[in-house]
């Protein structure tokens, strides 16, 4: 049989076109399956969008379910450049006149200048430098930064710390690094260049502020190192005080307060003040209704976002007479009905009498969304905060819109038994089944087309052979009967 290079060449018939039409007809079930797959995939994506919106609503509801949200206290200052403050939830509401007269300060001491930071100081013999902290009292401070007639009382709560200076580090830079390398020294060392003939001066600054953080330095060993660093405010002083150790001084409602640092805790119970400048301020401690208002606003926004997503996924286009992917979907409709029903159900009120959202200015609109009457909500938060707390977080863990809504939505989105999860699993099961059907149908079509192609190829070859035989016989007859 003749070899056919292209289907239809041997028979001069459009067998290729015929095979293509057969294949197109056979593929009709595949097109239907693809359409179903697209439809279910779109529903799966839509459920994902609903799940995301529900998760945001659940998070917002859970925030309102926490009693601590309504117990917050906020401290505010009329002069934030003078002081700022934070308050615990147990702080008492009130207003306080605060006058800051002095800021806490860390002591700084400067050594005499040396020409080079890398030249050896002393002979390199092992020398012990011991530093302790305490309070300088009495005496006078001269213009040279040194005390006369003062006494030094060590702080018994802080142990003295020592470092060793020897031939390995007896330069100004080496002493600086040895001090900074000590985890317990309690000071920071730096080198300042003052521009003189011997410009390099070692500066020691206490890491803590307050009068009890004044430094005393004792040196045993090399006399040159001792002459540079030894400093006792009540005796020999080789260092110049460039900044005195000071406490923060202030008054609260006329009562004098002293603090070793600029962070003042305990002067007002459960309130921590941070002073930054000398001056006066009024400190107000109030219930933090702003955080509650923000949480309610977030909840309303989350609910309206869910409504927006649901409306978009269930919309009907009158022009094309087609509906969105979840139009008529019972799962979504059930979720919407249950959420709205929960928000319309009155709570058990406390002594405030607040039982519904509308009483605090949160109400449903004609389009199904929620809106906030800011003035009404602000009034409720200002005069009935405990009632608002009961409205959302309930009492002793029972009731409350926040608690109930968080639990309700969790039931929809639970990854094991959630309503939305069950619907999603159903769609995934259907998609898996459709994929198997598609594969089986595609294999059947391929087998059918392969069979037709084989038959057409055989027909093409047979027709080609017959045509060749016919042409040969015709030629022979012509030769036998020449004209």
PyMOL commands that set and color helices and strands:
alter all, ss='L'
color gray80, all
select helices_A, chain A and resi 15-26+28-65+67-70+172-180+211-213+223-229+289-313+330-344+357-360+374-383+385-393+401-413+419-480
alter helices_A, ss='H'
color red, helices_A
select strands_A, chain A and resi 73-77+83-87+94-102+108-110+127-137+140-141+147-148+151-154+161-165+187-193+200-206+214-220+240-243+248-252+255-259+263-268+271-275+279-287+316-317+322-323+362-364+370-372
alter strands_A, ss='S'
color yellow, strands_A
deselect
rebuild
show_as cartoon
